[in-house]
Amino acid sequence: MIVGVTGGIGSGKSYVAMALCSFENTVYFHADKEAKLLMNKSVIIKDKIIDAFGKKSYDNGVLNRKYISSLVFKNPHQLKILNAIVHPQVKYHFKRFVESQNKNTIVIYENAIIFETNGSSVCDIIISINSPKNIRIKRIMKRDDITEDIVHNIMNNQWTEVKRNLLSNYIINNIEKEETLLKIKKLYNILTKKMLFT
């Protein structure tokens, strides 16, 4: 079973995904981390990014994240170009990851843009994580040491909660950790029961 976990920046996707993976028969694939890894290791991706965004895209072979972010999060067209370069490779690696798992394993697939990149098509279940905008902004400013303006630019390029929720099977409102953990435990129990009928 493939369970997609998605949500806007700062919503707590990783917290929920990792909590789900604390239970038995689960494995974790983080699409964003895989994308970052590939952007630094894949020669094909590096060449395509340099062609699209210039030599400043890399500094001594390492992705210049601040430079790339300054381009793509102000320009939706540039963001589409970047996603078109990186995400087909992420999908390929995810496919291989899934194929390597036992058929009774629950694969937790965290992907912030699961709908935008059609990653949802491989999922049996999709969970959307929601959180109040003001809380999300504070989390991201603290976590990534970036300004509020940059956070807003990123948010403006992501789907709204309403749009994601309409296409999701389950929704978790992540505000208080203890309450969220209870919701995660209940959801895991639902997923394991569904596994019995698949």
C-alpha angles and dihedrals in degrees: 000000000000115000116192117210115196142158143132124297111290094014093119101256094148092047091054094041093050092045090053088050091057087075127080125280095018133124130187131227116180109198095194094052090046090051092051091048093050093047088059099039109031113087090198092055093044092053092048093048092049090049091051102038107019138249092299087073090086133041113198090338094310121113112258095225096180092054094046092045091051089057105039103039091055094046121048091195091057090047090054090052092052093047091049090055099045110029101061086060092046089052091051092051091046091052090053091046092053092047090055093057131092112259090241093057123110107224112208105207112191112196126156092200099036093138097039092055094039090245086137090074092075095047127099092195132017124202121194119205117210131188134166113276095236091054091048092051092052092047094052096044089053096041099045099026092232134137125264090246091059091049090052090050090054093046092050089058094052130080117264120254090246092056093047093044092056091060097041130093096212135020127204119194103209111202110115115037096218092051091046091052091054090051091049092051091050090048092050089053089052091049094050091051090050089052089062090062099045 
